[in-house]
Amino acid sequence: MPAEIVLCTVCVPSWDVVSREVEGEIVIVPLAPGIGDADDELCTLNETGHEMWRRLDGQAVLGQIAVAPAEEFGAPFEVTRADVLFSAREMARRRILEPGTRAGGR
């Protein structure tokens, strides 16, 4: 059973993908079958996803990561928090990122 992804979850990019910035967009390429969408081999990220991806360092929790797009784009934190959680859960479902341990243990 996959780990629950909440604001105190630390996530990292999967070892089964590579990412590159191309003309200001993050492009994620799967290296193994079953990664990403069945219909698409490549994945690109919107602005919030881009900021989130850049900060997936294995140390910052998703709640901390959600602060950056709120500050950068002047969006309400509640909106960026919801976007980051949705994106992280969706990327984990597609095996593009992997949840690590939660901050403070467990």
Backbone as CSV, one residue per row, in Angstrom:
resi,resn,N_x,N_y,N_z,CA_x,CA_y,CA_z,C_x,C_y,C_z
1,MET,0.844,-1.176,0.000,0.000,0.000,0.000,0.892,1.243,0.000
2,PRO,0.647,2.198,-0.925,1.472,3.407,-0.964,1.294,4.242,0.302
3,ALA,2.341,4.957,0.633,2.290,5.831,1.809,1.320,6.980,1.552
4,GLU,0.618,7.391,2.610,-0.278,8.538,2.498,0.561,9.799,2.309
5,ILE,0.110,10.670,1.434,0.838,11.906,1.172,0.066,13.054,1.802
6,VAL,0.701,13.687,2.781,0.121,14.809,3.508,1.147,15.931,3.568
7,LEU,0.784,17.047,4.177,1.682,18.212,4.211,3.024,17.937,4.875
8,CYS,3.079,16.977,5.793,4.350,16.701,6.477,5.133,15.571,5.806
9,THR,4.750,15.204,4.584,5.458,14.162,3.842,6.627,14.767,3.074
10,VAL,7.739,14.066,3.085,8.908,14.415,2.279,8.861,13.534,1.030
11,CYS,9.033,14.121,-0.137,9.010,13.357,-1.385,10.288,13.597,-2.176
12,VAL,10.611,12.633,-3.013,11.761,12.750,-3.912,11.356,12.243,-5.293
13,PRO,12.011,12.738,-6.344,11.740,12.191,-7.672,12.091,10.705,-7.712
14,SER,11.338,9.953,-8.470,11.595,8.528,-8.641,12.932,8.319,-9.349
15,TRP,13.588,7.211,-9.031,14.813,6.840,-9.741,14.490,6.392,-11.165
16,ASP,13.202,6.164,-11.441,12.788,5.670,-12.746,12.414,6.779,-13.724
17,VAL,12.778,8.026,-13.405,12.531,9.144,-14.312,13.767,10.036,-14.367
18,VAL,13.863,10.787,-15.443,14.835,11.874,-15.530,14.046,13.127,-15.878
19,SER,14.557,14.252,-15.454,13.881,15.507,-15.773,14.894,16.503,-16.300
20,ARG,14.405,17.357,-17.177,15.226,18.418,-17.748,14.360,19.659,-17.874
21,GLU,15.008,20.809,-17.757,14.306,22.051,-18.023,14.548,22.403,-19.483
22,VAL,13.455,22.567,-20.225,13.521,22.881,-21.649,12.644,24.103,-21.890
23,GLU,13.277,25.197,-22.289,12.571,26.444,-22.567,11.647,26.844,-21.414
24,GLY,12.155,26.721,-20.195,11.421,27.156,-19.015,10.429,26.153,-18.462
25,GLU,10.260,25.003,-19.103,9.361,23.971,-18.614,10.157,22.765,-18.144
26,ILE,9.634,22.102,-17.109,10.223,20.843,-16.667,9.589,19.726,-17.476
27,VAL,10.418,18.910,-18.114,9.960,17.746,-18.865,10.464,16.515,-18.124
28,ILE,9.543,15.600,-17.812,9.884,14.385,-17.076,9.749,13.206,-18.031
29,VAL,10.812,12.414,-18.118,10.859,11.281,-19.043,10.980,9.992,-18.236
30,PRO,10.050,9.057,-18.425,10.154,7.776,-17.711,11.270,6.913,-18.295
31,LEU,11.945,6.181,-17.410,13.014,5.283,-17.831,12.602,3.823,-17.750
32,ALA,11.430,3.568,-17.184,10.954,2.206,-16.996,9.487,2.132,-17.416
33,PRO,9.023,0.952,-17.800,7.613,0.818,-18.162,6.714,1.040,-16.943
34,GLY,5.494,1.547,-17.201,4.527,1.734,-16.127,4.690,3.030,-15.361
35,ILE,5.552,3.918,-15.834,5.762,5.207,-15.174,5.015,6.273,-15.963
36,GLY,4.340,7.167,-15.270,3.617,8.247,-15.929,2.270,7.787,-16.440
37,ASP,1.794,8.423,-17.483,0.511,8.084,-18.088,0.689,6.978,-19.112
38,ALA,-0.340,6.178,-19.254,-0.310,5.145,-20.284,-0.311,5.780,-21.675
39,ASP,-0.980,6.940,-21.816,-1.105,7.578,-23.117,0.084,8.465,-23.477
40,ASP,0.751,8.997,-22.464,1.855,9.925,-22.706,3.145,9.364,-22.141
41,GLU,4.206,9.488,-22.901,5.501,9.064,-22.407,6.189,10.184,-21.648
42,LEU,5.902,11.433,-22.009,6.526,12.578,-21.367,5.513,13.279,-20.480
43,CYS,6.006,13.953,-19.469,5.149,14.726,-18.578,5.751,16.123,-18.470
44,THR,4.921,17.151,-18.595,5.376,18.512,-18.356,4.589,19.069,-17.181
45,LEU,5.149,20.061,-16.511,4.549,20.599,-15.293,4.140,22.051,-15.472
46,ASN,3.037,22.431,-14.808,2.632,23.835,-14.791,3.555,24.605,-13.848
47,GLU,3.293,25.896,-13.634,4.196,26.720,-12.806,4.318,26.190,-11.384
48,THR,3.192,25.830,-10.762,3.248,25.308,-9.399,3.993,23.989,-9.367
49,GLY,3.708,23.108,-10.323,4.411,21.829,-10.400,5.902,22.017,-10.621
50,HIS,6.257,22.996,-11.438,7.666,23.309,-11.716,8.378,23.706,-10.420
51,GLU,7.771,24.633,-9.677,8.374,25.076,-8.411,8.461,23.927,-7.417
52,MET,7.426,23.097,-7.374,7.435,21.955,-6.470,8.567,20.986,-6.834
53,TRP,8.669,20.644,-8.101,9.665,19.675,-8.566,11.080,20.131,-8.224
54,ARG,11.348,21.414,-8.405,12.685,21.947,-8.115,13.048,21.819,-6.636
55,ARG,12.048,21.724,-5.784,12.295,21.695,-4.340,12.195,20.298,-3.724
56,LEU,11.991,19.270,-4.519,11.913,17.903,-4.004,13.326,17.401,-3.713
57,ASP,13.837,17.797,-2.560,15.229,17.496,-2.220,15.377,16.388,-1.191
58,GLY,14.276,15.761,-0.781,14.353,14.701,0.219,14.448,15.228,1.637
59,GLN,14.359,16.551,1.811,14.428,17.143,3.145,13.222,18.025,3.450
60,ALA,12.768,18.806,2.489,11.636,19.714,2.700,10.325,18.933,2.650
61,VAL,9.435,19.229,3.580,8.104,18.627,3.554,7.243,19.390,2.558
62,LEU,6.173,18.763,2.100,5.315,19.385,1.092,4.731,20.710,1.567
63,GLY,4.446,20.838,2.853,3.936,22.100,3.383,4.924,23.238,3.193
64,GLN,6.224,22.947,3.363,7.253,23.961,3.130,7.366,24.275,1.639
65,ILE,7.268,23.241,0.825,7.384,23.413,-0.620,6.250,24.283,-1.152
66,ALA,5.062,24.193,-0.557,3.898,24.959,-1.018,4.028,26.457,-0.763
67,VAL,4.936,26.845,0.115,5.108,28.272,0.433,5.725,29.024,-0.753
68,ALA,6.673,28.415,-1.444,7.393,29.098,-2.520,6.472,29.578,-3.635
69,PRO,5.607,28.721,-4.192,4.739,29.247,-5.252,3.755,30.293,-4.742
70,ALA,3.334,30.193,-3.495,2.428,31.209,-2.931,3.127,32.558,-2.928
71,GLU,4.382,32.572,-2.493,5.140,33.826,-2.450,5.482,34.315,-3.849
72,GLU,5.922,33.406,-4.710,6.372,33.811,-6.037,5.231,34.303,-6.923
73,PHE,4.077,33.648,-6.860,2.970,33.992,-7.742,1.902,34.829,-7.055
74,GLY,2.082,35.138,-5.771,1.113,35.941,-5.038,-0.223,35.247,-4.846
75,ALA,-0.206,33.915,-4.861,-1.439,33.135,-4.688,-1.659,32.857,-3.206
76,PRO,-2.909,32.669,-2.808,-3.168,32.301,-1.411,-2.515,30.956,-1.087
77,PHE,-1.953,30.855,0.108,-1.276,29.625,0.513,-2.221,28.432,0.457
78,GLU,-3.496,28.625,0.787,-4.449,27.522,0.763,-4.555,26.923,-0.640
79,VAL,-4.461,27.795,-1.641,-4.546,27.338,-3.030,-3.288,26.573,-3.413
80,THR,-2.116,27.129,-3.128,-0.875,26.435,-3.501,-0.705,25.163,-2.691
81,ARG,-1.140,25.167,-1.446,-1.070,23.949,-0.622,-1.910,22.847,-1.262
82,ALA,-3.129,23.171,-1.661,-3.996,22.183,-2.305,-3.393,21.709,-3.628
83,ASP,-2.826,22.637,-4.414,-2.201,22.277,-5.690,-1.011,21.347,-5.489
84,VAL,-0.172,21.661,-4.501,1.011,20.838,-4.239,0.591,19.448,-3.765
85,LEU,-0.375,19.367,-2.869,-0.834,18.051,-2.406,-1.434,17.242,-3.550
86,PHE,-2.284,17.878,-4.355,-2.890,17.170,-5.488,-1.802,16.683,-6.451
87,SER,-0.868,17.572,-6.786,0.206,17.208,-7.725,1.067,16.081,-7.185
88,ALA,1.441,16.161,-5.915,2.279,15.122,-5.316,1.556,13.781,-5.302
89,ARG,0.284,13.795,-4.940,-0.485,12.542,-4.916,-0.613,11.951,-6.320
90,GLU,-0.862,12.815,-7.293,-0.998,12.351,-8.671,0.336,11.812,-9.203
91,MET,1.436,12.520,-8.923,2.757,12.047,-9.375,3.151,10.758,-8.674
92,ALA,2.785,10.597,-7.413,3.074,9.348,-6.699,2.256,8.211,-7.311
93,ARG,0.991,8.486,-7.634,0.142,7.461,-8.261,0.751,7.004,-9.585
94,ARG,1.347,7.943,-10.311,1.962,7.633,-11.605,3.402,7.151,-11.468
95,ARG,3.884,7.073,-10.226,5.237,6.602,-9.898,6.326,7.535,-10.420
96,ILE,6.003,8.837,-10.527,6.974,9.837,-10.946,7.760,10.351,-9.753
97,LEU,7.123,10.377,-8.601,7.839,10.713,-7.372,7.518,9.679,-6.316
98,GLU,8.362,9.644,-5.296,8.210,8.672,-4.225,8.129,9.397,-2.885
99,PRO,7.102,9.055,-2.092,7.046,9.629,-0.752,8.116,8.997,0.125
100,GLY,8.742,9.832,0.921,9.736,9.347,1.867,9.121,9.301,3.255
101,THR,9.929,9.553,4.242,9.411,9.550,5.604,8.802,10.889,5.920
102,ARG,7.917,10.882,6.888,7.301,12.128,7.326,8.238,12.834,8.273
103,ALA,8.177,14.151,8.258,8.984,14.946,9.170,8.600,14.603,10.608
104,GLY,9.577,14.525,11.464,9.311,14.203,12.856,9.167,12.716,13.084
105,GLY,9.599,11.897,12.126,9.500,10.451,12.298,8.363,9.874,11.502
106,ARG,8.215,8.589,11.609,7.170,7.801,10.924,7.031,8.175,9.497
